[in-house]
């Protein structure tokens, strides 16, 4: 499993009974997590003293309950990156902390490339990978179908102090954007993809990862430069295994360029426990 233990301002304090107990800066929250199937909950008093808890509804969705006065948002700092976080819809906090291991991996590759690197970040959410890539010195094209998430990503760039660096923000359906980039002959040295299991684009376009992923990644191969650096593919779909994702990269990117595809689960270490909470899978392709 790939994971990072480097977080300073985020902690997974415990996870059990379908929930996770987390510290985001100085605030503590309880959120649902279907991977925490075990019942070995710690005696940590913060389970009962959390600042907020996300409660699922029997009819779908859910809501936040807050037990203390919280600011509208606050900032987490890590490796020079700065992120705005806050309780959001569908239990989210505006950041996926398990992705730090991938941000650090991409950062290292970009810095060691010793050449200008142009990164395409698709389904880019609030821009964690955009921040990491830009901070490492790359030019970045950040694409997401949500105008609100793109605005959030711009705030994260400003907080990190990289708003003047070459980051291009696009609000668009990622599939249509890639098709237009193919027609325009635009090329990128690295691609990062974090596709949802299911979603709709701004024009009502339907995305289902099981049926769309292979063809989409095959199209992405067409916008890679002649000397690509890496491709990173993330998935939170439980039915899509890490090996399946590596196969997709091998049969598309690897078929065209060679190189090597690897994949594994990613996760977050639980404080004071010798276990890691699984948080999806990632597949990585590199030229070398």
C-alpha distance (Angstrom), angle and dihedral (degrees) to the residues before:
residue distance angle dihedral
X1 . . .
X2 3.80 . .
X3 3.80 116.0 .
X4 3.78 142.1 142.6
X5 3.80 126.7 -134.0
X6 3.80 93.2 -170.3
X7 3.81 101.5 98.9
X8 3.81 111.6 123.1
X9 3.82 101.7 177.9
X10 3.79 99.6 33.3
X11 3.82 126.1 62.9
X12 3.78 134.5 176.3
X13 3.79 96.0 -143.3
X14 3.81 96.4 -178.4
X15 3.79 143.3 -24.8
X16 3.81 127.7 -158.3
X17 3.80 143.0 122.8
X18 3.80 92.1 35.1
X19 3.81 94.1 -54.6
X20 3.77 140.1 96.1
X21 3.82 126.8 -145.5
X22 3.81 111.2 -148.5
X23 3.78 140.4 178.1
X24 3.79 113.8 -144.2
X25 3.79 103.7 -174.4
X26 3.80 104.6 -52.7
X27 3.81 95.5 -22.1
X28 3.80 126.8 88.2
X29 3.80 126.1 -149.5
X30 3.78 139.3 -179.7
X31 3.78 116.2 -142.8
X32 3.80 132.8 173.6
X33 3.80 118.2 -101.7
X34 3.82 121.5 179.0
X35 3.81 92.4 -159.0
X36 3.82 93.3 64.2
X37 3.80 93.2 82.2
X38 3.81 95.5 147.9
X39 3.80 122.1 96.5
X40 3.80 100.0 -144.0
X41 3.80 97.6 116.1
X42 3.80 115.3 175.0
X43 3.78 124.8 -124.0
X44 3.79 90.3 -113.8
X45 3.83 105.0 146.6
X46 3.80 90.1 -145.2
X47 3.81 89.1 78.8
X48 3.80 85.3 74.8
X49 3.79 97.5 31.2
X50 3.80 101.4 50.1
X51 3.80 119.6 141.4
X52 3.79 91.3 -131.1
X53 3.78 143.0 3.8
X54 3.79 130.8 -160.4
X55 3.81 111.5 -139.7
X56 3.79 120.9 -162.1
X57 3.80 119.0 -135.3
X58 3.80 121.7 -130.6
X59 3.80 87.9 -131.2
X60 3.83 93.4 52.6
X61 3.79 134.2 -83.1
X62 3.77 117.4 38.9
X63 3.79 144.6 -150.1
X64 3.78 142.8 -111.6
X65 3.81 123.1 -108.1
X66 3.81 113.7 -161.3
X67 3.81 123.9 -158.5
X68 3.80 100.4 -177.7
X69 3.78 137.3 32.8
X70 3.79 110.2 -85.8
X71 3.80 131.7 -171.2
X72 3.79 116.2 -113.5
X73 3.81 87.9 -106.9
X74 3.80 140.8 -20.1
X75 3.80 138.3 -163.3
X76 3.81 133.3 -103.7
X77 3.81 119.1 -160.9
X78 3.80 127.0 -155.5
X79 3.81 134.3 155.8
X80 3.80 89.2 -12.5
X81 3.82 92.0 -53.1
X82 3.79 119.4 120.2
X83 3.80 122.9 -159.5
X84 3.79 133.0 -171.9
X85 3.81 110.1 -133.7
X86 3.79 133.0 -176.1
X87 3.82 138.4 146.0
X88 3.80 107.2 -77.7
X89 3.79 138.8 176.1
X90 3.81 120.3 -61.2
X91 3.84 92.7 24.8
X92 3.82 93.5 -67.3
X93 3.81 126.0 142.2
X94 3.80 98.6 -163.0
X95 3.79 94.3 -99.1
X96 3.81 138.3 66.6
X97 3.83 103.6 -145.0
X98 3.82 93.9 -169.0
X99 3.81 87.8 68.7
X100 3.82 91.4 70.8
X101 3.82 88.9 91.4
X102 3.81 89.7 58.6
X103 3.80 93.9 43.6
X104 3.80 89.6 53.9
X105 3.82 90.7 47.6
X106 3.81 92.6 51.1
X107 3.81 92.1 43.8
X108 3.82 91.0 55.4
X109 3.81 94.1 48.4
X110 3.80 92.6 48.5
X111 3.80 93.6 48.4
X112 3.80 93.1 46.8
X113 3.82 94.7 47.0
X114 3.82 91.2 82.6
X115 3.80 91.1 -152.7
X116 3.81 137.2 78.3
X117 3.81 110.6 -74.4
X118 3.81 124.8 -159.1
X119 3.83 113.4 -159.1
X120 3.81 128.0 -162.3
X121 3.82 111.4 -156.4
X122 3.83 111.0 -166.1
X123 3.81 125.3 -168.1
X124 3.78 80.9 11.8
X125 3.85 99.2 174.3
X126 3.83 110.7 -174.1
X127 3.78 93.5 -13.2
X128 3.79 108.8 -103.7
X129 3.81 91.8 146.9
X130 3.81 90.3 40.2
X131 3.80 90.7 55.7
X132 3.81 93.1 46.7
X133 3.81 93.5 47.6
X134 3.79 94.7 46.1
X135 3.81 92.3 44.5
X136 3.82 88.1 54.6
X137 3.80 89.8 54.8
X138 3.81 105.0 -95.2
X139 3.78 128.8 132.8
X140 3.81 108.7 -120.1
X141 3.80 136.8 -156.3
X142 3.82 107.0 -160.6
X143 3.83 115.4 -161.3
X144 3.80 127.8 -176.9
X145 3.80 133.3 148.8
X146 3.82 92.9 -134.4
X147 3.80 116.8 84.2
X148 3.81 89.8 -161.6
X149 3.81 93.6 54.2
X150 3.80 91.5 48.7
X151 3.81 89.5 51.9
X152 3.81 88.8 50.4
X153 3.81 90.1 51.2
X154 3.81 90.3 52.8
X155 3.80 89.1 53.5
X156 3.80 90.3 52.2
X157 3.80 90.0 52.2
X158 3.80 90.1 51.0
X159 3.80 91.6 48.5
X160 3.81 90.1 50.9
X161 3.80 91.2 48.2
X162 3.80 96.4 -120.3
X163 3.80 99.3 108.3
X164 3.83 90.5 115.4
X165 3.79 93.2 54.5
X166 3.84 119.8 97.3
X167 3.81 103.3 -80.1
X168 3.80 118.1 146.3
X169 3.82 114.8 -160.0
X170 3.80 118.6 -154.5
X171 3.82 127.4 -176.5
X172 3.79 102.7 -157.0
X173 3.77 147.9 109.9
X174 3.81 104.1 -78.3
X175 3.80 95.7 -139.2
X176 3.80 93.0 52.4
X177 3.79 91.6 44.4
X178 3.82 92.5 54.2
X179 3.81 90.8 48.0
X180 3.82 90.1 53.7
X181 3.81 91.5 47.2
X182 3.81 89.1 53.6
X183 3.80 90.4 53.2
X184 3.81 91.0 46.6
X185 3.81 91.6 50.0
X186 3.81 92.0 -123.4
X187 3.81 115.3 163.8
X188 3.81 134.5 -161.7
X189 3.79 131.9 -165.8
X190 3.80 94.7 -145.6
X191 3.80 136.7 19.4
X192 3.80 128.4 -158.2
X193 3.81 118.7 -167.9
X194 3.80 127.3 -173.8
X195 3.81 101.7 171.1
X196 3.80 121.6 -177.7
X197 3.79 122.3 -122.3
X198 3.79 88.7 -118.6
X199 3.76 132.2 0.4
X200 3.77 149.3 143.0
X201 3.76 128.1 -124.0
X202 3.83 124.3 -133.9
X203 3.81 89.5 -90.1
X204 3.79 94.7 48.8
X205 3.81 94.4 -93.1
X206 3.81 111.3 163.0
X207 3.81 121.1 -133.7
X208 3.83 121.4 -167.4
X209 3.78 111.1 174.4
X210 3.81 96.7 -149.3
X211 3.81 93.2 57.2
X212 3.81 102.0 29.6
X213 3.81 106.2 38.4
X214 3.81 102.6 80.2
X215 3.79 95.0 47.5
X216 3.78 91.7 44.2
X217 3.81 94.6 51.6
X218 3.81 88.6 47.1
X219 3.81 88.3 56.2
X220 3.81 90.6 47.4
X221 3.80 88.7 59.0
X222 3.80 86.7 65.7
X223 3.81 92.9 62.9
X224 3.79 95.7 50.1
X225 3.79 116.8 108.3
X226 3.81 122.8 -116.6
X227 3.80 89.0 -98.8
X228 3.82 105.0 39.3
X229 3.78 120.8 -175.8
X230 3.81 105.3 -159.8
X231 3.79 148.4 -29.2
X232 3.81 121.9 -146.3
X233 3.80 122.0 -165.7
X234 3.81 122.0 -173.4
X235 3.80 129.7 -169.6
X236 3.79 135.5 -178.8
X237 3.81 92.5 -176.3
X238 3.82 108.1 118.7
X239 3.80 92.4 -153.7
X240 3.82 93.1 56.4
X241 3.81 108.2 79.1
X242 3.79 126.0 -150.8
X243 3.81 89.9 -115.1
X244 3.81 90.6 53.9
X245 3.79 89.8 53.7
X246 3.82 92.0 48.7
X247 3.80 88.4 50.2
X248 3.81 90.3 53.0
X249 3.81 91.5 53.0
X250 3.83 92.7 44.8
X251 3.82 93.2 49.5
X252 3.81 94.0 47.6
X253 3.81 115.0 22.6
X254 3.80 93.8 22.6
X255 3.80 93.3 47.7
X256 3.79 90.4 56.6
X257 3.81 101.6 37.5
X258 3.81 108.2 16.5
X259 3.79 112.2 -136.2
X260 3.79 127.5 121.4
X261 3.81 133.7 -66.9
X262 3.79 121.9 -158.8
X263 3.79 131.6 171.7
X264 3.78 141.4 -176.1
X265 3.76 143.1 156.4
X266 3.79 116.9 -81.5
X267 3.78 124.2 -146.2
X268 3.79 150.6 155.5
X269 3.83 124.2 -106.2
X270 3.80 113.4 -120.8
X271 3.79 112.3 -127.6
X272 3.82 114.8 -105.4
X273 3.80 91.7 0.1
X274 3.77 127.5 98.9
X275 3.81 92.7 -132.9
X276 3.81 136.8 89.2
X277 3.79 125.5 -140.0
X278 3.84 110.0 -129.9
X279 3.80 112.7 -127.2
X280 3.78 105.8 178.5
X281 3.79 132.9 -70.2
X282 3.78 138.2 -76.3
X283 3.80 132.6 -158.2
X284 3.79 122.0 -159.1
X285 3.78 129.8 -164.4
X286 3.80 122.7 -168.1
X287 3.79 130.0 179.4
X288 3.80 95.4 -133.9
